[in-house]
Amino acid sequence: MTDATTVLTGDGQPAGPGQRDSYLNHGKGVLSWLFTLDHKRIGIMYLAVILASFFLGGVFAMFIRTELLTPGQTIMTADTYNKMFTLHGAVMIFLFIIPGIPATLGNFVLPLMLGAKDVALPRLNLASFWLWLIGASVAVASIIIGAVDTGWTFYTPYSTTTGTAVVAMTLGAFILGFSSIFTGLNFIVTIHKMRPEGMTWFRMPLFLWGIYSTAIIQVLATPVLGITLLLLIAERTLGVGIFDPALGGDPVLYQHFFWFYSHPAVYIMILPAMAIMSEVISVFSGKHIFGYRFIAWSSIAIALLSFLVWGHHMFTSGQSSLTNMIFSALTFSVAIPSAVKVFNWLATMYKGSIRLAAPMLYALSFLFLFAIGGLTGLFLGSLSTDIHLHDTYFVVAHFHYVMFGGTVIAFLAGIHYWWPKIFGRMYSERWAQVSALLIFVGFNLTFFTQFVMGSHGMPRRYYNYLERFTAYHQASTVGSFILMIGFLIMAGYLLHSLVRGERAPANPWGGATLEWETASPPPYFNFEHEMQAGDPYDLDALSWDPSIKGYVRRDPSSVLAAPRGAD
Amino acid sequence: MTALNFVGLLLARIAMGPDPDDGSFWMPPQVSTVARSVDWLFNFILAISVFFFILIVVVMVVFVIKYRRREGQQAQSSPSHNTALEITWTVIPVIIVIVIFFFGFKGYLDMATPPANAYEILVEGQKWKWSFNYPNGYVDENLHVPVDRPVRLVMSSADVIHSLYVPAFRIKQDVVPGRYTKVWFEATEPGEYDLFCAEYCGTSHSDMLAHVIVHPPGEFEIWLEKASNFLETMTPVDAGRKLFQVRGCQQCHSMDGSAKTGPTMLGVFGRTENMADGGTITVDENYIRESILEPNARVVAGFEPVMPTYQGRLKDAEIMAIIEYLKAPAGASQEE
C-alpha cells in the first residue's frame, strides 16, 4: 500500500490542493458530523459523548470517595450521597460501559477490519447514536429534576415508592437500550454479510468474534430490560401491581427480570474488552495469537452461558435452596472460558518479541487486574461464602476489578492501540507510561482495600460506617485520587496529541488486520481497493520500515482482492 | 504492585491497631457454628486464587523480561496452538470449580436447614429500624440470644426490602415485604456483635444497625423475663420512652421540634394542629390513641398519610405508657 508512504495531513483541516482526503476533512461543519452516515465519524461522536459520560461518572465517584473519608457527614447529606452512588452507577453502566467499546472502537474498527466501506446499515447506525443522545439527555434530565436515590439496580418496592425521579432515569435507560440493540443488530448483519474474500468465520480477527458475541447478547437480552423498566414505570405511574406487594405484586420478580438482562450485560461489558486483548497481546508480542479457536469459541460460550446465571445475584433474596444450587453450579461454568482466554493470552507471549508500548502496558495491567477480578468471583459463586460476602464491599471490589480493571483498562489499551489510526497522530509514549502506572497503582489502592473491609462485613451503599472501617475507607479514597490524577494526565497528553502529535504511519504497531492497510486517518471510503483477507495474525508478513516509522507488508498484493497490484 | 497494596493495608492496620474486630486479616471473629466452615472454604478458595494469581503474574513477568523486544530481533517461531495443552487448562479449572461448588453447596445446606428445636424470634424490618419479637410478646430493638442454642429468625418487612446481616455469624437474609423469610444460627461465644441492614433501603440505610447480644448459659431467660416486665418495673413515662424508641416511633417523629416524615412529638400533648382535611384538632389522649391504631384517619396538614397501623402490635398498657410519655414535660423526654 503506497498510502503508507504518502505524507498524511488529515487532521480536521479542509482538504486543500495537495492534501489527502480523510474522513476527518471529508465534509465540513457541524451538520456534516451530526447527520453523517460514516461509521468512523459516528464512532468519533460516540467516543466524545462516552468519554464525557465517563468523566461525569468519575466526578460522582470522587464525590462518593471524598464523602467516605470520615464516618457520618463529611461533605454531603445522606440523601445526596444516596443520589451520588446511584448516579455514579447509572451513568457508568448505562451511558459509559455498556455502549463503551462496541459503539466507539467497534464502530470505527469493525468495518475497517472487514475491508468494508461501512457497516451494513449506516442509517440504523446513526439512529443508534441519536437514540443514545436522547436516552442520555432524558437520564441526565432526571438529575436536574431531582435525581434518583435507588441505586442503579432500581430494586422494587423502594424504587416504586421513593419520591425521586425514577421514571425519567428508567425511561432514559429504556431508550439507551434501543440504542444498544440497534448497534448489536447492525454488527451482526455486518459480520454475516460483509466479510471480504478469504475471511471465513475462523479467519476473522478475534476482535470481531468478541464484538459478535457481544452483539448477540445486546439483541437478545436488552429487550427484557426494556420490558422490565416499562413495567416499573407502569407500576409507578398507573399503580398497576406487578412488583409492589402492597399492590399484590412480587418484589423478587423484579430482581429476576432485572438480572436476566443485567447479568448478560456484564458480558456486554467484558467481551469487547477481551476482544481488544486478543489483538493487542498478539501484536505487541510480535506473535500469532495462541489457540485462536479456543478463544473464539470461549467468546461464544460466554455469550450463551451468560443467560443462565442471573440468579447468583439473588442467593440471599429468599429464593429456594434448589434454585440457589442450580445457579451456583451454572455460574461456575462461566469461569472456564474466561480462564481459557487468560491462559491463551499468556501462551501468546511465550517466545514472543514483547514491546512495552502503552497498549501493551494496559494489556498487562488487564491480565493482572482481571485475574484478581475473575478469581474473586469464585468466592461469590460459591454459596456459603457468598451469603457472607453478598452486598458488602467485597462485591464492590470484585466488580470494579472486572469492570474497571478489566473493561476500562482494556478500553484504554484499545484507545492507545487504535488512536494513531483514528486520528492519524501519535501520543507521548512517556506520559502514557506515567498515567498507566498511576492508574494501576491508584486502582489497586482504591479497590484492593475494599476486598478486606468487605470480607470484614462492611456493607455497600453505606453513607455512615463504624469507626473500625475508617482506615480502609481512607486508604481507598487516597487511591481514588491517584487514579484521578492518572486520568487527568491521560486527558492532557491525548488532547495534546490531537493538535501537536507526530503524524502516524498507516501501521505503527505491525498489526496484520486490515484496518492497518489503509492510511491513518483512513480516507472517507476506507480503502482504495477491494480487500481480501489472509490470516489476521500472520505478523511475519510485515516488516519495519524506518523511513516511515511504520510497518509495511512484504507483499502488498496479498491483501488486495483484484489482481491489480500496487498503484 | 501488590506490594503497594499491602503497604496501604498495613498502614491501615497500624492506624487501627491490631485486629479491630478480633478477627483475622480477612474475616471477622467466628461466633456461629457455620462460621468455621464458611471461613474454611474462604481460605480454600483464597489458596487456589493466590496460586493461580501468582502463576499468571509470574509467567507474565518472566515472559516480559525474557522475551522483551531487542533491536532487530523477531519473535521466535513456536506453535500457534496445542490442543492437548489447551484441553488441559480447560479441564483443570473445571475440576477445581466443581470442587468449590460442592463445598459451597454443602456449607449452604447447613445454613439453610435449621434444627427442629430452634428457638424462634420474629423479626420485623422497617425504615430504618429492626424489631425483635420474642415468644412471650416482648419486643426489643436489639437481638438477644442464648449461647449454644439454635435460633431461628422469621422475618418480614413493613415497607421495602431490607437484609439482616451479622458478619460474626456469616449469615445474611433479605427481609422482603409481603412474605416471610427465615434464617437460623447458633452462636458459640457470649458477647456483643454488629447487625447490619445489607439491602439498600433509603436515607438512613447505613444507620439501620442493631446489636446482637449473645448471653452466657442461663442468663438469656433471666434477661428476657426482666426486660419483658418493663411495664411493671418502670414508670409509665420511662416505659413509654422505651417503647417510643424501640417500636420505631422516633424514626419519623422527632423529640427536638424538627419535622421528619411525621410531625414532631415535642410538646405535642395539648397542641392544636391543623388537619389535612381542613379542620383543627387539639391533641389529647384519644387523638394519640387513634393515631396509633388508625394513623391515617386524621392526618396533620403538611404530612403524607404513610404511617403503618399499630393495631394488634401494641397492647393497651403500652399505648397508655406512650401517651404518658408524650404528656410528660419536655425535660422528661430529653433525659436520654
Chai-1 contact restraints between the chains, C-beta under 6 A:
chainA,res_idxA,chainB,res_idxB,connection_type,confidence,min_distance_angstrom,max_distance_angstrom,comment,restraint_id
A,A78,B,T203,contact,1.0,0.0,6.0,A-B,restraint_1
A,D79,B,T203,contact,1.0,0.0,6.0,A-B,restraint_2
A,G151,B,Y200,contact,1.0,0.0,6.0,A-B,restraint_3
A,P157,B,V160,contact,1.0,0.0,6.0,A-B,restraint_4
A,Y158,B,V160,contact,1.0,0.0,6.0,A-B,restraint_5
A,P245,B,P177,contact,1.0,0.0,6.0,A-B,restraint_6
A,P245,B,G178,contact,1.0,0.0,6.0,A-B,restraint_7
A,P251,B,I161,contact,1.0,0.0,6.0,A-B,restraint_8
A,P251,B,V176,contact,1.0,0.0,6.0,A-B,restraint_9
A,G286,B,A75,contact,1.0,0.0,6.0,A-B,restraint_10
A,K287,B,A75,contact,1.0,0.0,6.0,A-B,restraint_11
A,H288,B,S80,contact,1.0,0.0,6.0,A-B,restraint_12
A,F290,B,S80,contact,1.0,0.0,6.0,A-B,restraint_13
A,G291,B,H81,contact,1.0,0.0,6.0,A-B,restraint_14
A,G291,B,E86,contact,1.0,0.0,6.0,A-B,restraint_15
A,F294,B,E86,contact,1.0,0.0,6.0,A-B,restraint_16
A,T316,B,K172,contact,1.0,0.0,6.0,A-B,restraint_17
A,T316,B,Q173,contact,1.0,0.0,6.0,A-B,restraint_18
A,T316,B,D174,contact,1.0,0.0,6.0,A-B,restraint_19
A,S317,B,D174,contact,1.0,0.0,6.0,A-B,restraint_20
A,G318,B,D174,contact,1.0,0.0,6.0,A-B,restraint_21
A,G318,B,V176,contact,1.0,0.0,6.0,A-B,restraint_22
A,G318,B,T181,contact,1.0,0.0,6.0,A-B,restraint_23
A,S321,B,A112,contact,1.0,0.0,6.0,A-B,restraint_24
A,M325,B,F105,contact,1.0,0.0,6.0,A-B,restraint_25
A,S328,B,F101,contact,1.0,0.0,6.0,A-B,restraint_26
A,A329,B,F101,contact,1.0,0.0,6.0,A-B,restraint_27
A,F332,B,V97,contact,1.0,0.0,6.0,A-B,restraint_28
A,F332,B,F101,contact,1.0,0.0,6.0,A-B,restraint_29
A,A335,B,V97,contact,1.0,0.0,6.0,A-B,restraint_30
A,I336,B,P93,contact,1.0,0.0,6.0,A-B,restraint_31
A,I336,B,V94,contact,1.0,0.0,6.0,A-B,restraint_32
A,A339,B,P93,contact,1.0,0.0,6.0,A-B,restraint_33
A,V340,B,T90,contact,1.0,0.0,6.0,A-B,restraint_34
A,F343,B,W89,contact,1.0,0.0,6.0,A-B,restraint_35
A,L346,B,V59,contact,1.0,0.0,6.0,A-B,restraint_36
A,M349,B,F63,contact,1.0,0.0,6.0,A-B,restraint_37
A,K351,B,Q76,contact,1.0,0.0,6.0,A-B,restraint_38
A,K351,B,S78,contact,1.0,0.0,6.0,A-B,restraint_39
A,G352,B,Y67,contact,1.0,0.0,6.0,A-B,restraint_40
A,G352,B,A75,contact,1.0,0.0,6.0,A-B,restraint_41
A,S353,B,R69,contact,1.0,0.0,6.0,A-B,restraint_42
A,S353,B,Q73,contact,1.0,0.0,6.0,A-B,restraint_43
A,S353,B,Q74,contact,1.0,0.0,6.0,A-B,restraint_44
A,S353,B,A75,contact,1.0,0.0,6.0,A-B,restraint_45
A,I354,B,V64,contact,1.0,0.0,6.0,A-B,restraint_46
A,I354,B,Y67,contact,1.0,0.0,6.0,A-B,restraint_47
A,I354,B,R68,contact,1.0,0.0,6.0,A-B,restraint_48
A,I354,B,R69,contact,1.0,0.0,6.0,A-B,restraint_49
A,R355,B,R69,contact,1.0,0.0,6.0,A-B,restraint_50
A,L367,B,M60,contact,1.0,0.0,6.0,A-B,restraint_51
A,A371,B,F53,contact,1.0,0.0,6.0,A-B,restraint_52
A,A371,B,I56,contact,1.0,0.0,6.0,A-B,restraint_53
A,L375,B,S49,contact,1.0,0.0,6.0,A-B,restraint_54
A,L375,B,F53,contact,1.0,0.0,6.0,A-B,restraint_55
A,L378,B,I45,contact,1.0,0.0,6.0,A-B,restraint_56
A,L378,B,I100,contact,1.0,0.0,6.0,A-B,restraint_57
A,F379,B,I45,contact,1.0,0.0,6.0,A-B,restraint_58
A,S382,B,I100,contact,1.0,0.0,6.0,A-B,restraint_59
A,S382,B,G104,contact,1.0,0.0,6.0,A-B,restraint_60
A,L383,B,G104,contact,1.0,0.0,6.0,A-B,restraint_61
A,L383,B,F105,contact,1.0,0.0,6.0,A-B,restraint_62
A,L383,B,Y108,contact,1.0,0.0,6.0,A-B,restraint_63
A,S384,B,V38,contact,1.0,0.0,6.0,A-B,restraint_64
A,S384,B,L41,contact,1.0,0.0,6.0,A-B,restraint_65
A,S384,B,G104,contact,1.0,0.0,6.0,A-B,restraint_66
A,S384,B,G107,contact,1.0,0.0,6.0,A-B,restraint_67
A,S384,B,Y108,contact,1.0,0.0,6.0,A-B,restraint_68
A,T385,B,V38,contact,1.0,0.0,6.0,A-B,restraint_69
A,T385,B,L41,contact,1.0,0.0,6.0,A-B,restraint_70
A,T385,B,F42,contact,1.0,0.0,6.0,A-B,restraint_71
A,I387,B,K172,contact,1.0,0.0,6.0,A-B,restraint_72
A,H388,B,V38,contact,1.0,0.0,6.0,A-B,restraint_73
A,H388,B,R170,contact,1.0,0.0,6.0,A-B,restraint_74
A,H390,B,K172,contact,1.0,0.0,6.0,A-B,restraint_75
A,D391,B,A198,contact,1.0,0.0,6.0,A-B,restraint_76
A,V441,B,L4,contact,1.0,0.0,6.0,A-B,restraint_77
A,N444,B,M1,contact,1.0,0.0,6.0,A-B,restraint_78
A,N444,B,N5,contact,1.0,0.0,6.0,A-B,restraint_79
A,L445,B,G8,contact,1.0,0.0,6.0,A-B,restraint_80
A,F448,B,N5,contact,1.0,0.0,6.0,A-B,restraint_81
A,S455,B,W26,contact,1.0,0.0,6.0,A-B,restraint_82
A,S455,B,M27,contact,1.0,0.0,6.0,A-B,restraint_83
A,H456,B,P28,contact,1.0,0.0,6.0,A-B,restraint_84
A,G457,B,P28,contact,1.0,0.0,6.0,A-B,restraint_85
A,G457,B,P167,contact,1.0,0.0,6.0,A-B,restraint_86
A,P459,B,F196,contact,1.0,0.0,6.0,A-B,restraint_87
A,P459,B,A198,contact,1.0,0.0,6.0,A-B,restraint_88
A,R461,B,Y200,contact,1.0,0.0,6.0,A-B,restraint_89
A,Y462,B,S206,contact,1.0,0.0,6.0,A-B,restraint_90
A,Y463,B,S206,contact,1.0,0.0,6.0,A-B,restraint_91
A,N464,B,S206,contact,1.0,0.0,6.0,A-B,restraint_92
A,N464,B,D207,contact,1.0,0.0,6.0,A-B,restraint_93
A,R468,B,P20,contact,1.0,0.0,6.0,A-B,restraint_94
A,R468,B,D21,contact,1.0,0.0,6.0,A-B,restraint_95
A,A471,B,A12,contact,1.0,0.0,6.0,A-B,restraint_96
A,A471,B,A15,contact,1.0,0.0,6.0,A-B,restraint_97
A,A471,B,M16,contact,1.0,0.0,6.0,A-B,restraint_98
A,Y472,B,A12,contact,1.0,0.0,6.0,A-B,restraint_99
A,A475,B,G8,contact,1.0,0.0,6.0,A-B,restraint_100
A,A475,B,A12,contact,1.0,0.0,6.0,A-B,restraint_101
